[in-house]
Amino acid sequence: MPLSDHVGERLEQALAAHRLVVFDLDGVVVDSNELKVECMREALAEFGTELVDPYIHEFRRTFGRTRREHFLSFHRYHLGGEEAMGERFETFYQRYAGGYAELLAERYPKAPLCPDADVLVRSLSARGLPLYVATGTLTAEAERVLDGHGLAGEFRAVLGGDEPKARRLSTALAAVGAAPGEAVLLGDSRQDLLAAQTVGMGFVLVNGHGFFPPAQVLDGADPRSSLVAAGLDPNGSLTGIEAYEGPAGR
């Protein structure tokens, strides 16, 4: 059945009707979006606010891409690439992504869970439903933060940002043997929506910790395969995306 048939249902009930549920991590399971923004701002601080501030807006807008894609964009489009920098991307990436990773290593494990994340994850896991994480965060970092919250064992696998999210979703589908229409991704960003659309999965926008309002995230989304949850309360009801139609404001 299309995801839209679950409008008005309890979140847990609707998810349990699927063969596969995939969670984004930042802003869905872990309240870490702003923490990552500040780490990125500090990692690039030597380039000055005139260059970094516009990039931080882009970082928010494209949150969910792989780390390599984020730094490649800053190097190429904000710094002018190798011709302007006199520095090859790989050297740049090792230096500044390394600094970003060091900041995350200190701060990321302290990020709190989003409300009800542990309750929903454990409830679905107890049903025997295959759960995966697909995130732009590197796999080892994601596993570490989930382990710190005692949730790592609830997921079949954590598929990190070593590869693009759409490819990670395809991996989870293949592992379970589920058709795209039998699976759903819970995410908080437009990148999550686009990844779900790429592979044909349903998408539930988890509202509350994302950077942008639902109307902007869901602009152009298929109302048959996209719903909105106010949070991760298992008893919270799902709403259709028509309720959030409005100016996209990209």
Contacts in CASP RR format, 6 or more apart in sequence:
PFRMAT RR
TARGET T0000
AUTHOR 0000-0000-0000
METHOD contacts of the structure
MODEL  1
MPLSDHVGERLEQALAAHRLVVFDLDGVVVDSNELKVECMREALAEFGTE
LVDPYIHEFRRTFGRTRREHFLSFHRYHLGGEEAMGERFETFYQRYAGGY
AELLAERYPKAPLCPDADVLVRSLSARGLPLYVATGTLTAEAERVLDGHG
LAGEFRAVLGGDEPKARRLSTALAAVGAAPGEAVLLGDSRQDLLAAQTVG
MGFVLVNGHGFFPPAQVLDGADPRSSLVAAGLDPNGSLTGIEAYEGPAGR
1 17 0 8 1.000
2 224 0 8 1.000
2 225 0 8 1.000
3 14 0 8 1.000
3 184 0 8 1.000
3 202 0 8 1.000
3 203 0 8 1.000
3 204 0 8 1.000
3 224 0 8 1.000
3 225 0 8 1.000
3 226 0 8 1.000
3 227 0 8 1.000
4 223 0 8 1.000
4 224 0 8 1.000
4 225 0 8 1.000
4 226 0 8 1.000
4 227 0 8 1.000
4 240 0 8 1.000
6 13 0 8 1.000
6 14 0 8 1.000
6 17 0 8 1.000
6 227 0 8 1.000
6 238 0 8 1.000
7 227 0 8 1.000
7 238 0 8 1.000
7 239 0 8 1.000
7 240 0 8 1.000
8 237 0 8 1.000
8 238 0 8 1.000
8 239 0 8 1.000
9 237 0 8 1.000
9 238 0 8 1.000
10 234 0 8 1.000
10 235 0 8 1.000
10 236 0 8 1.000
10 237 0 8 1.000
10 238 0 8 1.000
11 120 0 8 1.000
11 204 0 8 1.000
11 229 0 8 1.000
11 231 0 8 1.000
11 232 0 8 1.000
11 233 0 8 1.000
11 234 0 8 1.000
11 235 0 8 1.000
11 236 0 8 1.000
11 237 0 8 1.000
11 238 0 8 1.000
12 120 0 8 1.000
12 123 0 8 1.000
12 124 0 8 1.000
12 234 0 8 1.000
12 235 0 8 1.000
14 227 0 8 1.000
14 238 0 8 1.000
15 21 0 8 1.000
15 124 0 8 1.000
15 129 0 8 1.000
15 184 0 8 1.000
15 186 0 8 1.000
15 204 0 8 1.000
16 124 0 8 1.000
16 127 0 8 1.000
16 129 0 8 1.000
18 129 0 8 1.000
18 178 0 8 1.000
18 182 0 8 1.000
18 183 0 8 1.000
18 184 0 8 1.000
19 129 0 8 1.000
19 130 0 8 1.000
19 176 0 8 1.000
19 177 0 8 1.000
19 178 0 8 1.000
19 179 0 8 1.000
19 182 0 8 1.000
19 183 0 8 1.000
20 129 0 8 1.000
20 130 0 8 1.000
20 132 0 8 1.000
20 172 0 8 1.000
20 173 0 8 1.000
20 176 0 8 1.000
20 178 0 8 1.000
20 182 0 8 1.000
20 183 0 8 1.000
20 184 0 8 1.000
21 124 0 8 1.000
21 129 0 8 1.000
21 130 0 8 1.000
21 131 0 8 1.000
21 132 0 8 1.000
21 183 0 8 1.000
21 184 0 8 1.000
21 186 0 8 1.000
22 131 0 8 1.000
22 132 0 8 1.000
22 133 0 8 1.000
22 134 0 8 1.000
22 169 0 8 1.000
22 172 0 8 1.000
22 183 0 8 1.000
22 184 0 8 1.000
22 185 0 8 1.000
22 186 0 8 1.000
22 201 0 8 1.000
23 29 0 8 1.000
23 121 0 8 1.000
23 131 0 8 1.000
23 132 0 8 1.000
23 133 0 8 1.000
23 134 0 8 1.000
23 155 0 8 1.000
23 185 0 8 1.000
23 186 0 8 1.000
23 187 0 8 1.000
24 64 0 8 1.000
24 133 0 8 1.000
24 134 0 8 1.000
24 135 0 8 1.000
24 185 0 8 1.000
24 186 0 8 1.000
24 187 0 8 1.000
24 188 0 8 1.000
24 189 0 8 1.000
24 192 0 8 1.000
24 206 0 8 1.000
25 32 0 8 1.000
25 133 0 8 1.000
25 135 0 8 1.000
25 136 0 8 1.000
25 137 0 8 1.000
25 142 0 8 1.000
25 145 0 8 1.000
25 146 0 8 1.000
26 32 0 8 1.000
26 33 0 8 1.000
26 36 0 8 1.000
26 63 0 8 1.000
26 64 0 8 1.000
26 135 0 8 1.000
26 136 0 8 1.000
26 137 0 8 1.000
26 188 0 8 1.000
27 33 0 8 1.000
27 114 0 8 1.000
27 187 0 8 1.000
27 188 0 8 1.000
27 206 0 8 1.000
27 209 0 8 1.000
27 210 0 8 1.000
28 114 0 8 1.000
28 117 0 8 1.000
28 186 0 8 1.000
28 187 0 8 1.000
28 188 0 8 1.000
28 206 0 8 1.000
28 209 0 8 1.000
28 232 0 8 1.000
29 113 0 8 1.000
29 114 0 8 1.000
29 117 0 8 1.000
29 121 0 8 1.000
29 133 0 8 1.000
29 146 0 8 1.000
29 151 0 8 1.000
30 111 0 8 1.000
30 112 0 8 1.000
30 113 0 8 1.000
30 114 0 8 1.000
30 117 0 8 1.000
30 145 0 8 1.000
30 146 0 8 1.000
30 149 0 8 1.000
31 111 0 8 1.000
31 112 0 8 1.000
31 113 0 8 1.000
31 114 0 8 1.000
31 209 0 8 1.000
32 108 0 8 1.000
32 111 0 8 1.000
32 145 0 8 1.000
33 63 0 8 1.000
33 188 0 8 1.000
33 209 0 8 1.000
33 210 0 8 1.000
33 211 0 8 1.000
35 107 0 8 1.000
35 108 0 8 1.000
35 111 0 8 1.000
36 63 0 8 1.000
36 104 0 8 1.000
36 108 0 8 1.000
37 56 0 8 1.000
37 59 0 8 1.000
37 60 0 8 1.000
39 100 0 8 1.000
39 103 0 8 1.000
39 104 0 8 1.000
39 107 0 8 1.000
39 108 0 8 1.000
40 56 0 8 1.000
40 59 0 8 1.000
40 70 0 8 1.000
40 100 0 8 1.000
41 52 0 8 1.000
41 56 0 8 1.000
42 103 0 8 1.000
43 96 0 8 1.000
43 97 0 8 1.000
43 98 0 8 1.000
43 99 0 8 1.000
43 100 0 8 1.000
43 103 0 8 1.000
44 51 0 8 1.000
44 52 0 8 1.000
44 55 0 8 1.000
44 74 0 8 1.000
44 96 0 8 1.000
45 52 0 8 1.000
47 78 0 8 1.000
47 79 0 8 1.000
51 78 0 8 1.000
51 79 0 8 1.000
54 78 0 8 1.000
55 73 0 8 1.000
55 74 0 8 1.000
55 78 0 8 1.000
58 73 0 8 1.000
59 70 0 8 1.000
60 211 0 8 1.000
60 212 0 8 1.000
61 190 0 8 1.000
61 211 0 8 1.000
61 212 0 8 1.000
61 250 0 8 1.000
62 69 0 8 1.000
62 70 0 8 1.000
62 73 0 8 1.000
62 191 0 8 1.000
63 189 0 8 1.000
63 191 0 8 1.000
63 210 0 8 1.000
63 211 0 8 1.000
64 135 0 8 1.000
64 136 0 8 1.000
64 165 0 8 1.000
64 189 0 8 1.000
64 191 0 8 1.000
64 192 0 8 1.000
65 136 0 8 1.000
65 164 0 8 1.000
65 165 0 8 1.000
65 191 0 8 1.000
66 136 0 8 1.000
66 161 0 8 1.000
66 162 0 8 1.000
66 163 0 8 1.000
66 164 0 8 1.000
66 165 0 8 1.000
67 97 0 8 1.000
67 100 0 8 1.000
67 136 0 8 1.000
67 137 0 8 1.000
67 138 0 8 1.000
67 161 0 8 1.000
68 93 0 8 1.000
68 97 0 8 1.000
69 164 0 8 1.000
71 89 0 8 1.000
71 92 0 8 1.000
71 93 0 8 1.000
71 96 0 8 1.000
71 97 0 8 1.000
72 89 0 8 1.000
72 93 0 8 1.000
75 81 0 8 1.000
75 85 0 8 1.000
75 89 0 8 1.000
75 92 0 8 1.000
75 93 0 8 1.000
76 89 0 8 1.000
79 85 0 8 1.000
81 89 0 8 1.000
82 88 0 8 1.000
82 89 0 8 1.000
85 92 0 8 1.000
101 138 0 8 1.000
101 141 0 8 1.000
104 141 0 8 1.000
105 141 0 8 1.000
108 141 0 8 1.000
108 144 0 8 1.000
108 145 0 8 1.000
109 144 0 8 1.000
109 145 0 8 1.000
109 148 0 8 1.000
111 145 0 8 1.000
113 149 0 8 1.000
113 151 0 8 1.000
114 206 0 8 1.000
114 209 0 8 1.000
114 231 0 8 1.000
114 232 0 8 1.000
115 231 0 8 1.000
115 232 0 8 1.000
115 233 0 8 1.000
116 231 0 8 1.000
116 232 0 8 1.000
116 233 0 8 1.000
116 234 0 8 1.000
117 151 0 8 1.000
117 232 0 8 1.000
118 149 0 8 1.000
118 150 0 8 1.000
118 151 0 8 1.000
119 232 0 8 1.000
119 233 0 8 1.000
119 234 0 8 1.000
120 232 0 8 1.000
120 233 0 8 1.000
120 234 0 8 1.000
121 131 0 8 1.000
121 151 0 8 1.000
121 154 0 8 1.000
121 155 0 8 1.000
122 151 0 8 1.000
122 154 0 8 1.000
123 234 0 8 1.000
124 131 0 8 1.000
125 131 0 8 1.000
125 154 0 8 1.000
125 155 0 8 1.000
130 156 0 8 1.000
130 172 0 8 1.000
130 175 0 8 1.000
130 176 0 8 1.000
130 178 0 8 1.000
131 154 0 8 1.000
131 155 0 8 1.000
131 156 0 8 1.000
132 155 0 8 1.000
132 156 0 8 1.000
132 157 0 8 1.000
132 158 0 8 1.000
132 159 0 8 1.000
132 172 0 8 1.000
132 175 0 8 1.000
133 142 0 8 1.000
133 146 0 8 1.000
133 155 0 8 1.000
133 157 0 8 1.000
133 158 0 8 1.000
133 159 0 8 1.000
133 160 0 8 1.000
134 159 0 8 1.000
134 160 0 8 1.000
134 165 0 8 1.000
134 168 0 8 1.000
134 169 0 8 1.000
134 172 0 8 1.000
134 185 0 8 1.000
134 195 0 8 1.000
135 142 0 8 1.000
135 158 0 8 1.000
135 159 0 8 1.000
135 160 0 8 1.000
135 161 0 8 1.000
135 165 0 8 1.000
136 142 0 8 1.000
136 160 0 8 1.000
136 161 0 8 1.000
136 165 0 8 1.000
137 145 0 8 1.000
137 160 0 8 1.000
137 161 0 8 1.000
138 160 0 8 1.000
138 161 0 8 1.000
138 162 0 8 1.000
139 158 0 8 1.000
139 159 0 8 1.000
139 160 0 8 1.000
139 161 0 8 1.000
139 162 0 8 1.000
142 158 0 8 1.000
142 160 0 8 1.000
143 152 0 8 1.000
143 158 0 8 1.000
146 152 0 8 1.000
146 153 0 8 1.000
146 155 0 8 1.000
146 158 0 8 1.000
152 158 0 8 1.000
156 172 0 8 1.000
156 175 0 8 1.000
156 176 0 8 1.000
157 172 0 8 1.000
157 175 0 8 1.000
159 168 0 8 1.000
159 171 0 8 1.000
159 172 0 8 1.000
160 168 0 8 1.000
161 168 0 8 1.000
164 195 0 8 1.000
165 191 0 8 1.000
165 192 0 8 1.000
165 195 0 8 1.000
166 194 0 8 1.000
166 195 0 8 1.000
166 198 0 8 1.000
166 199 0 8 1.000
168 195 0 8 1.000
169 183 0 8 1.000
169 185 0 8 1.000
169 195 0 8 1.000
169 196 0 8 1.000
169 198 0 8 1.000
169 199 0 8 1.000
169 201 0 8 1.000
170 199 0 8 1.000
172 183 0 8 1.000
173 179 0 8 1.000
173 180 0 8 1.000
173 183 0 8 1.000
173 199 0 8 1.000
173 201 0 8 1.000
176 183 0 8 1.000
180 199 0 8 1.000
180 200 0 8 1.000
180 201 0 8 1.000
180 202 0 8 1.000
181 200 0 8 1.000
181 201 0 8 1.000
181 202 0 8 1.000
181 225 0 8 1.000
183 201 0 8 1.000
183 202 0 8 1.000
184 196 0 8 1.000
184 201 0 8 1.000
184 202 0 8 1.000
184 203 0 8 1.000
184 204 0 8 1.000
185 192 0 8 1.000
185 195 0 8 1.000
185 196 0 8 1.000
185 201 0 8 1.000
185 202 0 8 1.000
185 203 0 8 1.000
185 204 0 8 1.000
186 204 0 8 1.000
186 206 0 8 1.000
186 229 0 8 1.000
186 232 0 8 1.000
187 193 0 8 1.000
187 203 0 8 1.000
187 204 0 8 1.000
187 205 0 8 1.000
187 206 0 8 1.000
188 205 0 8 1.000
188 206 0 8 1.000
188 207 0 8 1.000
188 208 0 8 1.000
188 209 0 8 1.000
188 210 0 8 1.000
188 217 0 8 1.000
189 210 0 8 1.000
189 211 0 8 1.000
189 212 0 8 1.000
189 217 0 8 1.000
190 212 0 8 1.000
190 216 0 8 1.000
190 217 0 8 1.000
190 219 0 8 1.000
192 203 0 8 1.000
192 205 0 8 1.000
193 203 0 8 1.000
193 205 0 8 1.000
193 217 0 8 1.000
193 218 0 8 1.000
193 221 0 8 1.000
193 226 0 8 1.000
196 202 0 8 1.000
196 203 0 8 1.000
196 225 0 8 1.000
197 203 0 8 1.000
197 221 0 8 1.000
197 222 0 8 1.000
197 225 0 8 1.000
200 225 0 8 1.000
201 225 0 8 1.000
202 225 0 8 1.000
202 226 0 8 1.000
203 221 0 8 1.000
203 225 0 8 1.000
203 226 0 8 1.000
203 227 0 8 1.000
204 226 0 8 1.000
204 227 0 8 1.000
204 228 0 8 1.000
204 229 0 8 1.000
204 238 0 8 1.000
205 214 0 8 1.000
205 217 0 8 1.000
205 218 0 8 1.000
205 226 0 8 1.000
205 227 0 8 1.000
205 228 0 8 1.000
205 229 0 8 1.000
205 241 0 8 1.000
206 229 0 8 1.000
206 231 0 8 1.000
206 232 0 8 1.000
207 214 0 8 1.000
207 228 0 8 1.000
207 229 0 8 1.000
207 230 0 8 1.000
207 231 0 8 1.000
208 230 0 8 1.000
208 231 0 8 1.000
210 217 0 8 1.000
213 244 0 8 1.000
214 228 0 8 1.000
214 241 0 8 1.000
214 244 0 8 1.000
215 244 0 8 1.000
215 245 0 8 1.000
215 246 0 8 1.000
215 247 0 8 1.000
215 248 0 8 1.000
215 249 0 8 1.000
216 248 0 8 1.000
216 249 0 8 1.000
216 250 0 8 1.000
218 226 0 8 1.000
218 228 0 8 1.000
218 241 0 8 1.000
218 244 0 8 1.000
219 248 0 8 1.000
219 249 0 8 1.000
219 250 0 8 1.000
220 248 0 8 1.000
221 241 0 8 1.000
223 240 0 8 1.000
223 241 0 8 1.000
223 242 0 8 1.000
226 240 0 8 1.000
226 241 0 8 1.000
227 238 0 8 1.000
227 239 0 8 1.000
227 240 0 8 1.000
227 241 0 8 1.000
228 238 0 8 1.000
228 239 0 8 1.000
228 240 0 8 1.000
228 241 0 8 1.000
228 243 0 8 1.000
228 244 0 8 1.000
229 236 0 8 1.000
229 238 0 8 1.000
229 239 0 8 1.000
230 236 0 8 1.000
230 239 0 8 1.000
END
